[in-house]
């Protein structure tokens, strides 16, 4: 099952389940278990019924505590008999009933917009071509109604200098300098887009907004990239400094606060390319030699 969802990250300790903490996966997983009446799913193997451990939710991008999502995607395996039990008196069944019942029990800060049977080869984590985040900053007159998803910044920012700095980071690089280290995890990524603008109209009019898109992201990578550019926009660093940090592979940039960041979109290939893309993503990336 593919689930498309959105959430306000302010009340969550990130996506991943954590003992004693409220997380998106924990709340959503609990709601799914209630709706599906899930215990241990039963599968048939060689004509014999066997119980297997339930599959966890798999997500396109594991957001940190306080990070929001408007275009998050997840998947989970659901035994056919559980879906078959989802029926209503008006004749509805399957995914539409799942969606309706989730809406009835989920809290107000998480919404599942769509639920459907995923095409063959779909994997929420490994099939995407890219993920796109937006980071919003207010450096002018503050609107208190936006304080939960916009960073309030004292003093004006030089958006042109920030955009120049961002351009130097686009491409295939080792982003070790902009990621929290994880044992055996690669930090090689392709940054497809990184720009800063001050929109003249629309919902973000007057704000300073970064659009950051990559094939995948390392832990805290987006917030680290934003933090480096904020130093440039403040005039404390020159536009070439973030590229120098990238080449050094040593962490030097501050990590921007989480609440200004929103996962806006996850892009997938056509259905007939999903499995191929997942295989490409799973392949270990070769290290990039230092320049």
DADABEL-V433998 format. One record per residue. N is the residue number from 1. RES is the residue in three letters. SS is DSSP state (H for helix, E for strand, C for the rest). PHI is phi in whole degrees, -180 to 180 (none if undefined). D_CENTER is the distance of its C-alpha to the mean C-alpha in Angstrom with 2 decimals. Layout:
n={N & N}
res={RES & RES}
ss={SS & SS}
phi={PHI & PHI}
d_center={D_CENTER & D_CENTER}
//
This chain:
n={1 & 2 & 3 & 4 & 5 & 6 & 7 & 8 & 9 & 10 & 11 & 12 & 13 & 14 & 15 & 16 & 17 & 18 & 19 & 20 & 21 & 22 & 23 & 24 & 25 & 26 & 27 & 28 & 29 & 30 & 31 & 32 & 33 & 34 & 35 & 36 & 37 & 38 & 39 & 40 & 41 & 42 & 43 & 44 & 45 & 46 & 47 & 48 & 49 & 50 & 51 & 52 & 53 & 54 & 55 & 56 & 57 & 58 & 59 & 60 & 61 & 62 & 63 & 64 & 65 & 66 & 67 & 68 & 69 & 70 & 71 & 72 & 73 & 74 & 75 & 76 & 77 & 78 & 79 & 80 & 81 & 82 & 83 & 84 & 85 & 86 & 87 & 88 & 89 & 90 & 91 & 92 & 93 & 94 & 95 & 96 & 97 & 98 & 99 & 100 & 101 & 102 & 103 & 104 & 105 & 106 & 107 & 108 & 109 & 110 & 111 & 112 & 113 & 114 & 115 & 116 & 117 & 118 & 119 & 120 & 121 & 122 & 123 & 124 & 125 & 126 & 127 & 128 & 129 & 130 & 131 & 132 & 133 & 134 & 135 & 136 & 137 & 138 & 139 & 140 & 141 & 142 & 143 & 144 & 145 & 146 & 147 & 148 & 149 & 150 & 151 & 152 & 153 & 154 & 155 & 156 & 157 & 158 & 159 & 160 & 161 & 162 & 163 & 164 & 165 & 166 & 167 & 168 & 169 & 170 & 171 & 172 & 173 & 174 & 175 & 176 & 177 & 178 & 179 & 180 & 181 & 182 & 183 & 184 & 185 & 186 & 187 & 188 & 189 & 190 & 191 & 192 & 193 & 194 & 195 & 196 & 197 & 198 & 199 & 200 & 201 & 202 & 203 & 204 & 205 & 206 & 207 & 208 & 209 & 210 & 211 & 212 & 213 & 214 & 215 & 216 & 217 & 218 & 219 & 220 & 221 & 222 & 223 & 224 & 225 & 226 & 227 & 228 & 229 & 230 & 231 & 232 & 233 & 234 & 235 & 236 & 237 & 238 & 239 & 240 & 241 & 242 & 243 & 244 & 245 & 246 & 247 & 248 & 249 & 250 & 251 & 252 & 253 & 254 & 255 & 256 & 257 & 258 & 259 & 260 & 261 & 262 & 263 & 264 & 265 & 266 & 267 & 268 & 269 & 270 & 271 & 272 & 273 & 274 & 275 & 276 & 277 & 278 & 279 & 280 & 281 & 282 & 283 & 284 & 285 & 286 & 287 & 288 & 289 & 290 & 291}
res={UNK & UNK & UNK & UNK & UNK & UNK & UNK & UNK & UNK & UNK & UNK & UNK & UNK & UNK & UNK & UNK & UNK & UNK & UNK & UNK & UNK & UNK & UNK & UNK & UNK & UNK & UNK & UNK & UNK & UNK & UNK & UNK & UNK & UNK & UNK & UNK & UNK & UNK & UNK & UNK & UNK & UNK & UNK & UNK & UNK & UNK & UNK & UNK & UNK & UNK & UNK & UNK & UNK & UNK & UNK & UNK & UNK & UNK & UNK & UNK & UNK & UNK & UNK & UNK & UNK & UNK & UNK & UNK & UNK & UNK & UNK & UNK & UNK & UNK & UNK & UNK & UNK & UNK & UNK & UNK & UNK & UNK & UNK & UNK & UNK & UNK & UNK & UNK & UNK & UNK & UNK & UNK & UNK & UNK & UNK & UNK & UNK & UNK & UNK & UNK & UNK & UNK & UNK & UNK & UNK & UNK & UNK & UNK & UNK & UNK & UNK & UNK & UNK & UNK & UNK & UNK & UNK & UNK & UNK & UNK & UNK & UNK & UNK & UNK & UNK & UNK & UNK & UNK & UNK & UNK & UNK & UNK & UNK & UNK & UNK & UNK & UNK & UNK & UNK & UNK & UNK & UNK & UNK & UNK & UNK & UNK & UNK & UNK & UNK & UNK & UNK & UNK & UNK & UNK & UNK & UNK & UNK & UNK & UNK & UNK & UNK & UNK & UNK & UNK & UNK & UNK & UNK & UNK & UNK & UNK & UNK & UNK & UNK & UNK & UNK & UNK & UNK & UNK & UNK & UNK & UNK & UNK & UNK & UNK & UNK & UNK & UNK & UNK & UNK & UNK & UNK & UNK & UNK & UNK & UNK & UNK & UNK & UNK & UNK & UNK & UNK & UNK & UNK & UNK & UNK & UNK & UNK & UNK & UNK & UNK & UNK & UNK & UNK & UNK & UNK & UNK & UNK & UNK & UNK & UNK & UNK & UNK & UNK & UNK & UNK & UNK & UNK & UNK & UNK & UNK & UNK & UNK & UNK & UNK & UNK & UNK & UNK & UNK & UNK & UNK & UNK & UNK & UNK & UNK & UNK & UNK & UNK & UNK & UNK & UNK & UNK & UNK & UNK & UNK & UNK & UNK & UNK & UNK & UNK & UNK & UNK & UNK & UNK & UNK & UNK & UNK & UNK & UNK & UNK & UNK & UNK & UNK & UNK & UNK & UNK & UNK & UNK & UNK & UNK & UNK & UNK & UNK & UNK & UNK & UNK & UNK & UNK & UNK & UNK & UNK & UNK}
ss={C & E & E & E & E & E & E & C & H & H & H & C & C & C & C & C & C & C & C & C & C & C & C & H & H & H & H & H & H & H & H & H & H & H & H & H & C & C & C & C & C & E & E & E & E & C & C & E & E & E & E & C & C & C & C & C & C & E & E & C & C & C & C & C & C & C & C & E & E & E & E & E & E & E & E & C & C & C & C & H & H & H & H & H & C & C & E & C & C & C & C & C & E & C & H & H & H & H & H & H & H & H & H & H & H & C & C & C & C & E & E & E & E & E & E & E & C & C & C & C & C & C & C & C & C & C & C & E & E & E & E & E & E & E & E & E & E & E & C & C & C & C & C & H & H & H & C & C & C & C & E & E & C & C & C & C & C & C & H & H & H & H & H & H & H & H & H & C & C & C & E & E & E & E & C & H & H & H & C & C & C & C & C & C & C & C & C & E & E & E & E & E & E & E & E & E & E & C & C & C & C & C & C & C & C & C & C & E & E & E & E & E & E & E & C & C & C & C & C & C & H & H & H & H & H & H & H & H & H & H & H & H & H & C & C & C & C & C & C & C & H & H & H & H & H & H & H & H & C & C & C & C & C & C & C & C & C & H & H & H & E & E & E & E & E & E & E & E & C & C & H & H & H & H & H & H & H & H & H & H & H & H & C & C & C & C & C & C & C & C & C}
phi={none & -97 & -118 & -107 & -145 & -140 & -157 & -89 & -76 & -59 & -97 & -121 & -90 & 90 & -80 & -67 & -59 & -142 & -57 & 78 & -124 & -86 & -126 & -64 & -62 & -66 & -68 & -66 & -62 & -64 & -65 & -64 & -62 & -66 & -67 & -85 & 54 & -83 & -121 & -110 & -63 & -111 & -124 & -108 & -123 & 53 & 82 & -111 & -81 & -131 & -92 & -128 & -66 & -63 & -79 & -79 & -68 & -113 & -118 & -69 & -144 & -80 & -77 & -79 & -56 & 87 & -83 & -97 & -144 & -110 & -132 & -75 & -134 & -140 & -140 & -151 & -90 & -124 & -57 & -58 & -66 & -69 & -65 & -63 & -76 & -84 & -138 & -123 & -66 & -86 & 97 & -72 & -155 & 69 & -53 & -60 & -72 & -57 & -62 & -63 & -75 & -62 & -61 & -79 & -120 & -73 & -70 & -67 & -94 & -145 & -134 & -97 & -83 & -151 & -140 & -157 & -67 & -77 & -70 & -56 & 88 & -72 & -141 & -58 & -85 & -97 & -83 & -62 & -80 & -163 & -125 & -124 & -112 & -123 & -122 & -113 & -130 & -111 & -115 & -126 & -72 & -81 & -106 & -62 & -73 & -105 & -64 & -82 & -134 & -127 & -78 & -87 & -122 & -80 & 91 & -73 & -107 & -87 & -67 & -63 & -67 & -66 & -65 & -64 & -63 & -66 & -60 & -71 & -102 & -72 & 124 & -86 & -146 & -91 & -97 & -57 & -71 & -120 & -143 & -78 & -64 & -133 & -56 & 67 & -94 & -76 & -114 & -82 & -142 & -110 & -85 & -83 & -153 & -154 & -143 & -124 & -142 & -119 & -59 & -87 & -146 & 84 & -64 & -102 & -56 & 88 & -85 & -101 & -125 & -100 & -112 & -127 & -130 & -150 & -65 & -164 & -128 & -82 & -61 & 66 & -65 & -63 & -66 & -71 & -62 & -63 & -60 & -64 & -71 & -63 & -62 & -70 & -63 & -79 & 90 & -82 & -135 & -87 & -60 & -84 & -63 & -58 & -69 & -65 & -62 & -57 & -67 & -73 & 60 & -117 & -66 & -141 & -89 & -71 & -93 & -67 & -56 & -70 & -70 & -84 & -105 & -136 & -77 & -94 & -159 & -121 & -105 & -115 & -76 & -57 & -54 & -76 & -113 & -63 & -66 & -62 & -63 & -62 & -65 & -64 & -69 & -68 & -62 & -66 & -85 & -70 & -61 & -99 & -61 & -60 & -79}
d_center={18.21 & 15.14 & 13.51 & 11.73 & 10.81 & 10.21 & 10.93 & 12.52 & 11.26 & 14.78 & 16.30 & 13.92 & 14.01 & 10.33 & 9.04 & 11.62 & 15.21 & 17.63 & 21.35 & 22.56 & 19.29 & 17.50 & 13.97 & 11.81 & 12.64 & 16.16 & 16.80 & 15.46 & 17.20 & 20.32 & 20.45 & 20.16 & 22.89 & 25.05 & 24.82 & 25.33 & 27.90 & 26.44 & 28.37 & 28.58 & 28.13 & 31.21 & 31.35 & 34.50 & 35.21 & 38.53 & 39.86 & 39.14 & 36.81 & 34.59 & 32.08 & 28.81 & 26.10 & 23.36 & 20.16 & 17.04 & 13.88 & 11.67 & 7.95 & 6.05 & 3.34 & 5.47 & 5.24 & 8.86 & 11.71 & 12.04 & 8.64 & 8.37 & 6.63 & 9.05 & 7.90 & 5.94 & 8.16 & 10.06 & 13.58 & 16.63 & 20.25 & 22.76 & 26.49 & 28.37 & 30.79 & 28.21 & 27.13 & 30.84 & 31.50 & 29.32 & 32.08 & 33.39 & 36.89 & 36.15 & 35.40 & 31.59 & 29.95 & 26.89 & 23.36 & 24.63 & 26.14 & 23.07 & 21.11 & 24.09 & 24.55 & 20.98 & 21.37 & 24.55 & 23.35 & 19.79 & 19.86 & 19.46 & 16.11 & 14.24 & 15.06 & 14.84 & 15.81 & 16.77 & 17.89 & 19.74 & 21.09 & 19.00 & 21.06 & 22.46 & 20.35 & 16.95 & 14.31 & 10.76 & 9.79 & 12.69 & 13.63 & 11.19 & 13.01 & 10.24 & 6.89 & 7.95 & 7.48 & 10.64 & 12.57 & 15.69 & 18.95 & 22.33 & 25.31 & 27.98 & 29.06 & 26.62 & 25.78 & 25.47 & 23.67 & 20.54 & 20.61 & 17.63 & 15.08 & 17.25 & 18.56 & 22.34 & 24.01 & 27.75 & 29.48 & 28.77 & 26.39 & 27.55 & 24.91 & 26.89 & 26.90 & 23.15 & 22.67 & 25.22 & 23.54 & 20.16 & 22.03 & 23.37 & 20.03 & 19.07 & 19.78 & 19.81 & 20.20 & 20.04 & 17.65 & 19.22 & 20.26 & 16.77 & 15.26 & 16.28 & 18.52 & 18.06 & 21.16 & 21.36 & 17.83 & 17.98 & 16.81 & 17.74 & 15.20 & 15.92 & 14.85 & 15.59 & 15.61 & 15.95 & 18.22 & 19.41 & 21.34 & 23.21 & 23.20 & 26.66 & 25.76 & 23.16 & 21.05 & 20.14 & 23.81 & 25.03 & 21.75 & 20.61 & 17.24 & 15.27 & 13.36 & 11.49 & 10.78 & 11.11 & 11.62 & 9.38 & 8.86 & 10.99 & 10.80 & 11.11 & 11.66 & 10.42 & 12.37 & 15.20 & 15.54 & 15.71 & 18.19 & 20.36 & 20.65 & 21.53 & 24.37 & 25.57 & 25.41 & 27.47 & 30.04 & 29.85 & 28.78 & 29.72 & 27.34 & 27.97 & 26.96 & 23.19 & 24.38 & 26.96 & 24.47 & 22.46 & 25.79 & 26.80 & 23.86 & 24.59 & 22.25 & 23.83 & 21.37 & 20.40 & 16.85 & 16.15 & 15.73 & 12.42 & 13.42 & 13.48 & 9.79 & 7.82 & 4.84 & 7.86 & 8.03 & 7.74 & 11.31 & 13.53 & 17.17 & 20.20 & 20.89 & 23.57 & 21.34 & 18.55 & 20.44 & 21.49 & 18.03 & 16.93 & 20.10 & 19.54 & 16.15 & 17.77 & 20.64 & 20.82 & 20.65 & 23.91 & 24.15 & 25.08 & 28.48 & 28.85 & 30.47}
//
